[in-house]
């Protein structure tokens, strides 16, 4: 401007009209306002924003090529992801302030982005992101992690960036879209937004899930969405969408989980409740949805792993393939699970969940296949590895605590670990199921019942539901309520017809009720499933206090079972 004001201004206006405005429009952006020689623009997709910036900077290299260096105009671009406040067509907010400061520290001809932007797009672009560390920007009190983009490493056509799928994370990944308010009542917008925000928060507590942040999900609010497109743009395997409708004093929520590639249904449900206390209702809905989603995603992931080619399996796939064999809890299936888990641990020796399930498999083998001391040693070794490597993984902690308590009978130590697991994820049906068993084994009957019922409420169709049913059986048995014990033992048998211990519980309860015909049928089936069963072995196997296991053994001793 000092050297030639008129020429500089003409060049700036030409770049704006010929390049900047068309590119912003092409990438579905909106010019909010001009700020001196700068532009503030808003995009509905962070991917479109970055693609637009790359297009502009690449085009400027070409436009500047014939111009002497001291006469060239070079732009700096800053990109941030965040909420904004709309007021009279303008946008305000912390997200805008950060974007403005990022522009100020971008290199001439370059692009500076925040960590949130870089995390979403780094696998979509053949561009090097230089981590410049935490920066303290003007009027922003917290440090901002800043990445500078190097455009010279670019090889693909930037106009095709949006069509390039993001690489999927190794963990199952999910985006929760804003729920649609079907009521026409603006108050329900707050309820729906709060519900989704709480869902994202609770899902993010599950270490086995990769959850897209709220800011990215909310770019789709109020827009017609294609699940396949959303999954591709956000780089996730699963998309959860839903709606909220109020009728009189009742609220109905519908939700469905879809697999993004084919937009196929994984889970769907409808929940209803009274609207008197919206916050309490919201909490209950969140608990129900999160509790149902985790096992639904796990089943879908298992099915996906089973379809993969053997030569394409990694440690995570092998772990998934092992789960159905582990859940069966029968000697033959346990050995199949161990082969897969050992292969997973060869690929990743620090895989806490694989260690936890290997510990459980060796525990199953020890108690049902002859009390081999090697199984006990390996079970405890895998337990310790799971506890050390999975300090923040509620699944690993709960399985390891359960297995270890079965060998050591140190119930207090196990309950401390299980309580830690439930602090990490208070929607984990798996953790509640194992907690119910440990509490039942140590005759903390009321707590065992409470946790068992929570496990069943959170995941009513879980393949591991024989755990809470067995816990309910024992808690009622030790309380002298043999009718209820028999009922829950029958439900445990129904949940896993190949789990021999459930038949033993059922037979013992029927003896106490003087139903010897039913008890005899259960004993017959027990021996068919476990030909090596003996009452002495059952007594040795029981993870209970000695007096407790003896009461079960005494009842079984009244049946034609091997001593």
Buried (B, 14 or more C-beta within 10 A) or exposed (E): EEEEEEEBEEBBEEBBEEBBBEBBEEBEBEBBEEEEEBBBBBBBBBBBBBBBBBBBBBBBEEBBEEEEEEEBBEBBBBBBBBEBEEEEEEBEBBBBBBBBBBBEBBBEBBBBBBBBBBBBBBBBBEBBBEEEEEBEBEEBEEEBBBBBBEBEEBEEEBBEBBEBEBEBEEBBBBBBBBBBBBBEEEEBBEBBBBBBBBBBEBBBBBBBBBBBBBBBBBBBBEEEBEBBBBBBBBBBBBBBBBBBBBEEEEBBBBBBBBBBBEBEEBBEBEBEBEBEEBEEBBBEBBBBBBBBBBBBBBBBBBEBBEEBEEEEBEBBBBBBBBBBBBBBBBBEBBBBBBBBBBBBBEBBEEBBBBBBBBBBBBBBBBBBBEEEEEBBEBBBBBBBBBBEBBEEBBBBBBBBBBBBBBBEBEBEEBBEBBBBBBEBBBBBBBBBBBBBBBBBBBBBBEBBBBBBBBBBBBBEEBBBBBBBBBBBBBBBBBBEBBEBBBBBBBBBBEBBEBBBBBBBBBBBBBBBEEBBEBBBBBBBBBBEBBEEBBBEBBBEBBBBBEEBBBEBBBBBBBBEBEE
